[in-house]
Amino acid sequence: QVQLVESGGGRVQAGGSLRLSCAASGSILSLNVMGWYRQAPGKERELVAQITSAGSTKYADSVKGRFTISRDNAKNTMYLQMNSLKPEDTNFYYCRIDVLGRGTYWGQGTQVTVSS
């Protein structure tokens, strides 16, 4: 079993920054992909950014140049540095991990609110 705990959400004014963290524990193998997703009420969950255990990254077009995903494999922790935040970034952000041969796991989510 794998557990994910997000932290770092909150309220910020447009143009500000937040840093989200996702700490993973449990049966985590070395080969995995971690990612951040977000979901607004009534909409589907969408990929924000993902990072492999080797460090390869992928971003949604809407956050390229503003958000940076990173991870510390020694701490089994993933981060999302969010800069130049916009009101449209307001969402519930979820951490996800895909563990090779084990499955997909989600965190409980953290709210990010950007006021104009």
N, C-alpha and C positions, 0 to 999 in steps of 0.2 A: 504494500500500500504506500501511496505517496501523498504527502500533505503539502499544500502551498498556502503561504500566508502573505498577503499583500499589505503594504503600508505606504504612507507618504501622500495620500490623497488629501484634498482640502479645497479651499476657496482662494482664488487669486484674481487680481485684476488683469484685464487684457494687456498683453505685452510682458507679463510676468513669467516666472518659472516655477516648476515643481519637479521633484524627483521621486519617482515611485520605486519601491523595492519589492521583490518577491523572493521569499526564503523557502526553499524546498527541503523536505526531510523525508526519510523513509527509504524505500528500495529504489534508489536512483542509480542507474547504470551510467557508465561513462559516455555512451552514445545517446544523445537526446537532443531535442530541439525545444527551446523555450520561447515563448512569445507573449506579447501583450495584445489583447483584444479590447474592443469597446462596444458598448451597446446602449443605444438611446431607447426610451420607452416606445414600444410599438414598432421597433426596427430590428433587423437582424444584426447579430453580433458580427463585427468586422475586424479584420486583422489590422493592427496598427504597426507592429514591427515584430520580427522574430530573429533569433540568433541560434546557430547550431553550437554544439559543444566544441567545434573547431574554430568558432568565431565568425563564420559567415553570417552576414546580415541581410535583411530584406525589410523594406519600408513601404507603407502605403504612400501613394503620391501626395496625399494631402498633408503629410507630416515630414516629407523629405526636406532636409536642411534645417529643420526646427527641433526634431526629436532625435535622440541618440540612445540606442539600446546597447547594453554591455552586460557582462556577466563575470562573476568571480567563481570559477569552478571549485576552488578550494573551500569556499564557503557555501557552495550550492545556492548562490544568490544571483538574481538577475535584477538589472536596474533599467529604468527608463527616464532619461533626463529630458524634460520637456521645456523648451524655451520658446519665447515669442508666442505665448499661448493666445488663442483666439476664443471668442465666445462659442464658436462652433465645435471647439474641442471639449465642451462640457458633455460629460458622459460618465457612465459607470465603466471602470477599467478592470479587466480580468486578466489574471496571469494563467498561462497554460503551459503544460509540459507534455511532450510526446516522448515516451521512453521506448526505445527500440525493443520490441518483443514483449512489452508489458502493457502498453496502452496509453490513453490520454487522460490527463487529470487537470482539474480547474481549481483555482482559488475562489474565495468567496466574493471577491471584488472590492473595489474602493472607489468612492465618488470623487470626481474632479469637477469643480465648478469654476468657470471663468466668467467674470462679470465685465460688462462693457463700460 
